[in-house]
């Protein structure tokens, strides 16, 4: 009975968190089985648990393969050492080793701290792999050092789990194979593993098939631009509109020239530009953030002599934002990261940038478009390290997938491209324009926008709204009587909000359009999709409801 409970408890832990089977099951099995039997049975069932967890949870696309390969390479000498120890030391020593590994792992997991996604050195990764290999073959508990390492260097929980479960499956199977070659795997151990398999699968199912989180992501306010009267050209305020009623819930003060609000991922605040009173249009600009409430209390992030374009990308944790910042002569821009608490920003790279930049959903990369005749696409770590060139030329605007490590970008060849993190092209679809063969000085104006579920991309092209279905590889067009200036998705992905602007006009209507072909719904009149000449000025708040 204890054996059944031991593996069931370990499987529940693995189903809930993605790891922990061997850490729970092996020590409990030693209460009724010999240490050698407990280790081998734990390894055999651990292979099943890791493989099922990976397949059911869909982690195959969320693996950091470079890290996984280095961990496995490092694990080869570790497996050799662990196998020798397993075959030569006494049962008493193995029992002490299992106890030490369990206690040490608990302390390590409690003491670990994320390092902000800082890349690990190859030597460190190989060393962790060697330790895990030795621990797997010698004690059956290889997971904790790998988990601690991955949490420290990968910010995204899904990729931590995805990388871990595949490492666990491979290293556990390798440890069983190494011990079998050493003659340390018996038929009784195999028979016991088969007997305990049903209990393991039941526990795993209980961990995986759990109640869904009782929270829902819903649409909040829409932030859009409003010009205050023709008698005050260049004076702006931001309207925060209830999309259901079309009424202004609040606005920025009319005494402040505020522009280009972009909500943070959690909807609690917004980034924007504002201009000092008495300044010429586009001059003496401040970058700030403010709580998304009527009480206007901005935090200054940066003061600039000039800033005509602003479309910041928030970090997933809403603690910082990335933006391309203009230099005084407007010859080029620089990529900056600005902490939202106002502690002072930093330039990430000396590479001159164009308009477009975006922060990956896992927080580990910032993509940006370079300046010049070619407009290449780069990615860089938020700390300014590991600059990589993904696409050498022809890129207009870039956007990260909200659910995968993939990027979409518009390009001079009049196509929407989707590529992987290593630059491999996954998809290319015509966007309906004529290819551009001249200088891309206008790069940044054809901006792809992902739906929250990562299945579709919207793009405004020549006044029409193009909807790219990524899975189906199809394109649909939504054309309205007046040209569309900008678009943003609803949380459900079934509708979008757009701003239409009649010819020869600077302001227009805020409309909700549906993908099912129903007539657009008017939300508000007299809005603008841009400000300060080119800054993006349309954002839809996301809120979490219990």
PyMOL commands that set and color helices and strands:
alter all, ss='L'
color gray80, all
select helices_A, chain A and resi 2-17+21-29+35-57+65-88+91-111+122-139+143-153+157-181+187-208+230-232
alter helices_A, ss='H'
color red, helices_A
select strands_A, chain A and resi 216-227+236-242+248-251+257-263+269-275+283-291+299-306+313-314+320-326+333-339+346-347+353-359+366-370+377-380+388-391+395-400+406-411+415-420+425-430+449-450+456-461+464-469+474-478+484-489+495-500+508-514+521-527+530-531+535-536+538-545
alter strands_A, ss='S'
color yellow, strands_A
deselect
rebuild
show_as cartoon
